[in-house]
């Protein structure tokens, strides 16, 4: 286990990562004294600090912590999508408005046009986030042809075409294999 960072190293990383200061300014504010006083030398020393394994680990730790604080949670994303779907178009919340532009009509009046988050797109994204993509649903019996096709697919009969001729992949009869004869009546 490596020893912890000293006070100046911690201050340097905090200034650099958390406050977003330059490397040279972070070195200066951490209390390091650069004899030449030149910015280039302070930057060089800061780069040397950043190459140390302990300092690298602390930088990564602070960046990850910052990212986790800034990232939206799953619940926050779903809540935003729900608000977008339920929003009143006549008076939407400011964060649901994507664009505001002014147009002048034929009579010279100025009209404000607001473009909001798309409700259908929000519904679609919410469905994807919930894992509800409807692809796993069975076809409705209202269309008998789709029902017959889906029954044929679930029975395990597979067919490929070789030079235009159908070739069955399961030539051995089994209890799971059944053939469905269908006739379209028109």
C-alpha positions, 0 to 999 in steps of 0.5 A: 500500500502506498503512502498518502499524499502530503498536504501540498500534493493534495492542494495541487490536485484539488486546485487542478481538478476541482477548481480547474486551475492551470497546472502552473497556478495549481502548483503556486497555490499549493505552496510550492516555491519555484526558484526561477519564478517562471510559469514554465518551470511551475508547469514542468514541476506540475507535470512531474507531479501528475506522473507520480502514481499516487497523484494519478490515483488521487486525480482519477478518484476526484474526477470519478467523484465529480462525474458521479455527482454531475451525472443524472440518475436513472430516476432523474432521466425518467422523471424528465421524460415523464415531464416532457410527455405531460407538459402543457405546450402553452406554458412549458417549463424552461428546461423543456423548451429547445428553441425560441424564435420570433417570426413576423407574420403577414400583418407585421406582428411579432410572434414567438414560436417555442419548440419543445422536447418531442413528446413521441420521442420522449415516450420512445426513449422512456420505453427503451429505458424501461426495457419495454420495446414491444418486440417481445409481444406476440401478435394479436389474433386479429390477423390470422396470417400473423398468428399462423406465421408466429406459430410456425416460427415457435415450433422450431422448423427452420428452413434455408434456401440453397440455389432457390430450393428449400432445405430443412435444417431439422430432417429428423422428425421430433415432437417439437417439429410440426408443420402447419398448413395454411390457406389464405381465403380471399 
